[in-house]
Amino acid sequence: MSDKRSILWFRQDLRLSDNPALEAALQQGGAMLPLFVLDDESFGPRRPGAAQRWWMDRSLTALSERLAERGSRLILRRGPAGQVLKEVVSESGASALFWNRCYDPQSILRDRTVKAWAKDAGLDVRSFGGLLLAEPWEVATGDGGSYRVYSSFWRALSRSYRPPPTRPPPERLSPVPPIASDALKHWALRPAQPNWASGFADVWEPGETGAHRRLSAFLRQGLARYKAERDRPDRDGSSRLSPHLRFGEIAPQRIWNAVQDALSAGAGRAGADTFLAELGWREFSYHLLFHNPDIAREPLRPAFRNFPWRDDPAALAAWQEGRTGYPIVDAGMRQLRSLGWMHNRVRMIVASFLIKHLLLPWQLGEAWFWDTLLDADPANNTASWQWVAGCGTDAAPYFRIFNPVLQGDRFDPEGAYVRRWVPEISALPAKVIHKPWQASPQVLQQTGVRLGESYPRPLIDHAQARKRALEAYATVKQGATV
Ligand SMILES: Cc1cc2nc3c(=O)[nH]c(=O)nc-3n(C[C@H](O)[C@H](O)[C@H](O)COP(=O)(O)OP(=O)(O)OC[C@H]3O[C@@H](n4cnc5c(N)ncnc54)[C@H](O)[C@@H]3O)c2cc1C
């Protein structure tokens, strides 16, 4: 065996199959040192949120096991990534460094610095695309610019897209030289008491194997129903692949290829196209983030910088805790706390409620999602919040103010979703489950609902909130506060 040594730096790509950086390290020959660095910047623009730390703990455990089964070992180190890499290079005598790229501005800056240092130090340093179907700069408009509208972006990307074939994980890996590693348990990524994440493990299986299982189950049971049911929070109609994608436990190319195989085996076109188009939103969010690195803080439409937001900590707390008095909003916020995940339709409803009914800055909602979502993503989260706020490039129109009652009636018609997450009103009949304040005193009494006591009255009347929001948005439209 060659005495060359290379470092494979894992970041947002916690998998062994379809991993271009891993393949490059193997081609190089010699010993490969798999390394993960916890520097609280290595996972995106900011410290991973509490829910993500839970996932990271499990996902790193799974990756460690998969490496060990193949004769290798995951080295864990904590500290500023640049400094840790220098130390590991010096301790191991590695002459090469490989990674798959991240696209948030902080990671790009960090990687540029590391690359410059590594080149100066005479290392063979190479980065690869592995997080997305296409690199954000590869999809360009006719004049070479970036896209600002999703539909044209997705047409351009998907029209002639052919991903590389799916590749299995290596069967054997070289032993890792004796280099010190931290113990994962000392990173204390799991929540301390009270353990709010206690239900997560019943629902989620972090790691590459769990990601592949989730994809297979979805292709078998979900793809055919996806177009009809993806908008229904009361059905299990979407793939729930988002945390796996966030941590790079599965390559989007593998998903694309698996969907094409399902099509060849007779799956319907409608479900497949709709599902791939959702993956397209993920690509578009990364395209936006790459070309607009300030997206997490600044509205993409500058007119929104002076939007007349309110300051109302009590309303924010009611929203966070699922106590707004609007059952579909409260159900979503409680699903988020219990599962670390929320259905996409309900994410849109709760985000619209925070921004338009409560007139609280979208950044506050984005930050709460960042802390509580297992799939909290530097691109998808910020782009989606801007989209709902109406300040993104391809945004929901400002005058679209979701009525939480109508949304509930339409997308949770029997109230099954609300009954599951808001048990104190679960006995209400379907026709008032999304508007308990319209239930008759007899119905309230029979079902044991005491408005204002066992379940809150609405935080704000919808018609009033709508009027106030339109007035606030008018200031942006007319440029009055810009
Ligand atoms: C306010 C708000 C915040 C959001 N924050 C995040 C976030 O932090 N992380 C995140 O991954 N998604 C986010 N989304 C998008 C979407 O809600 C989730 O991706 C989706 O609910 C995940 O469930 P799923 O895997 O079952 O999706 P599926 O419907 O099965 O879709 C498959 C995959 O496509 C991607 N996708 C689907 N919808 C979207 C979308 N609207 N935008 C971007 N990508 C999408 C996801 O990677 C998803 O896993 C947010 C949406 C809103 C409205």
The ligand as an ORCA input file, in Angstrom:
! r2SCAN-3c Opt
* xyz 0 1
  C     -41.430     28.967      6.594
  C     -40.796     27.738      6.012
  C     -39.558     27.293      6.494
  C     -38.954     26.164      5.943
  N     -37.740     25.760      6.444
  C     -37.126     24.679      5.887
  C     -35.864     24.238      6.376
  O     -35.262     24.821      7.282
  N     -35.314     23.129      5.819
  C     -35.933     22.457      4.791
  O     -35.377     21.453      4.319
  N     -37.104     22.878      4.296
  C     -37.730     23.951      4.810
  N     -38.939     24.356      4.314
  C     -39.475     23.696      3.105
  C     -40.403     22.507      3.343
  O     -41.394     22.840      4.268
  C     -39.655     21.247      3.816
  O     -38.557     20.988      2.990
  C     -40.579     20.033      3.777
  O     -41.707     20.251      4.576
  C     -39.821     18.812      4.265
  O     -40.654     17.704      4.331
  P     -40.458     16.486      3.337
  O     -39.037     16.030      3.352
  O     -41.492     15.486      3.678
  O     -40.771     17.151      1.936
  P     -41.197     16.537      0.544
  O     -42.469     17.171      0.165
  O     -41.134     15.069      0.545
  O     -40.087     17.131     -0.461
  C     -38.853     16.464     -0.747
  C     -37.691     17.392     -0.469
  O     -37.760     18.552     -1.299
  C     -37.278     19.685     -0.577
  N     -38.379     20.657     -0.431
  C     -39.692     20.390     -0.354
  N     -40.399     21.555     -0.277
  C     -39.488     22.548     -0.286
  C     -39.583     23.976     -0.241
  N     -40.765     24.610     -0.181
  N     -38.437     24.695     -0.260
  C     -37.240     24.082     -0.334
  N     -37.084     22.733     -0.400
  C     -38.191     21.987     -0.375
  C     -36.851     19.197      0.793
  O     -35.462     18.941      0.760
  C     -37.652     17.925      0.943
  O     -37.072     16.990      1.826
  C     -39.586     25.483      4.869
  C     -40.828     25.924      4.392
  C     -41.434     27.040      4.962
  C     -42.755     27.497      4.419
*
